[in-house]
Amino acid sequence: MNLPNKLSLIRIILVPVMVAIFYMSFIPYNYLITAIIFLVAAFTDFLDGYIARKYNLVTDLGKFLDPIADKILVIGAFIIMLTAPCILAGNFGYTFYQLAGGIGVTIIVARELIVSVLRMLAAGKGKVLAAEKSGKIKTLVTDFAIFILFLSAEFSVLYIAGIVLYIISVILTVYSGTYYVVKNREVFK
């Protein structure tokens, strides 16, 4: 197993650690530690791809493991957010939490599933669908939004910035998902 694949596995392993630390309120600064774990895990996404491309270490296992690890990380973070109203609700109350949290997370997860199915359909036809720049920007903004929202649980002054980034990530999710499906619509034929 090469280094990029090990980094993807580390990302997967960090998810339950991140979730556990978040809920261990007896640990001082558990929200800050959660944010740092998320940031480290998200950085491995960039790092494994960079190393794999630079040193020609792209493998079939890596093509499978990397996107799965990304989805596990983001979905794990969103599960935390949906079960901890203190993150998405802030001072706006539970109604905003339900709207921003539930609808936004549903849109983001749905996009990930749609793109994954599209890639599987393409693979069945012998085609490989490359990641688009809009998807990479969406991932970066989403990861940064999650990081800031985790930090805002510890430092409430960051809450508005986190919510703004979260809303931008939802908008980018809709855009990048629509663009990806339209661009690769021939896969459905």
N, C-alpha and C positions, 0 to 999 in steps of 0.2 A: 504494500500500500504506500503510495507516494505522499509527499507532504501536503499538496492541496487537498487530497482526500482525507487526510488526518485532520486538517483544519475544518473541513465540513463536519466530520464526526465530533470534533470538539464543540462546534456550534450546536449540534444536536444535544450533546451532553450538558451544555451550559443552560439549556432551557429549563429543565426541572430544578436545577440549582437556583436559577433566577426566580422562578415561581415560589420555591420554598423560602428563600431569603425575604421576598416581599412580605409574606405572611408571618414571618417571625418577628413580631413587634417587640419582643424582649431583646432583640439585638439593636444596639444603638445605631442610628442612621441606616436602618434596613432599606429604606426607600432609595437612599443615595447608593448603597451597595448594589441594589437591584439595577439602578440606572447604569452603573459602571459595568456590571456583568453584561447587560444588554449591549452597551457600546462595544465592549470587547468582542462579543459574539457577532455583532453586525460588522465589525472591522474584519473579522475572519472571512466574511463573504467577499469583501474587496480583495483581501490578501490571497485567498486561495485561487481566485480567478486570475489575478495578476501573475502569480507564480506559475500557474498552469500554462498560461499563454507565453510568458517570457521564456520559460525553460522547456517548452514543448512537452508538458506533462499532462496534457488533456487525455483523459481515459473515459471509457464508457461508464465505469463506476462513478467517476466525477460528474459526468453529464447527468447521471441519475441522482446522485447524492446532493449535489450543490443546490438545485432548486427545491428539493425536499427539505433540506436543512433551513433554507431561507423561509419557507412557508411555516415550518414548525416554530421557528423563532418569532415571526411576526404574529402568528395565530396565538402562540403562548402568551405574548405580551398583551394582545387584545383580550384574551380571556381574563387576564389579571385586571385589565381596565374595566371590563364589564362586570366583574364581581367585586370591584372596589370603587364604589361611587365617588370616593374622595378624589379620584384622578380626573374623571371627565365631568363630574357634576360641579366641582368647585363651589363658587358662591351663587351659581345660577339655579341650583335646586335640582331635584330629581327628574323633573320633566325634561329639562335640557339634557341631562345625562342620558335619559332614554332615547331622545332624538339623536343627539350627536354620537352617542356610543353605539346604540343598537343599529341605527340606519347606516352610519359611516362604516362600522366594522363589517356589516353585512355586504355593503358595496365592495369593500376592499377584498374580503374573502371570496366573494362571488367572482370578482375579476381574476383572482389568482386561480380559481378552479377552472374558469372558462379558458384562460390562456393555457393551463396545463392540459386540458382536454384537447384543445386545438393542436398543441405540440404532439400529443399522443396520436391524434389522427394523422398528422403530417408524417410522423415517424412510421406509421403503418403503411404509408405510401412511399416510403424511402426518402422523405424530405426532412431536412433539419431546419427549423425556424429559429433564426438568430434572435437574440434579445435586441429590442429597439432602444434607441437613445431615450425616448420618452419613458420607457419602462424603467430604465436605469435612474433617470431623474426622479421618477415616482418613488422608487425604492429608497433613494437617498433622503428625500424629503420625509417619507413615512418613517424611516428609521430615526431621523433627527427629531421628528415630532414625538415619537414614542419616548425617546431619550429625555427630551425636555419635559414631557408629561410625567414621567417617572420622577425626575428631579423636582417637579412642582409639588409632588406629594410631600417632599421634604422642605422645599423652599417655595412657598406659595406665590412669591413675586414673579415666578416664571410661568404661572398658570395661563395667562392671556396669550403669551408667546406660543406656548404649547398647543392651545386650542386653535390659534390662527394657523399654525403649521399643520395641525391635524385636518382642518378644513381644506387647506391647500392640497394636502395629500389625497383627500377624497376626490377633489376636483381633478387632480392629475391622474388618479386611478381611473376615473371615468374616461378621461381623454385618452390615456395610453391604452386602455383595454379596447375602446372603440376603434382606435387607430390600428391596433394589432389585428383585430378581427377583420376589419375592412380590408386591410392590406393583404391579408392571407386568406381571403374568402374562397379562393380556388380550392382550398383544402376540403371544403364542404361539398364540392361537386363530385 
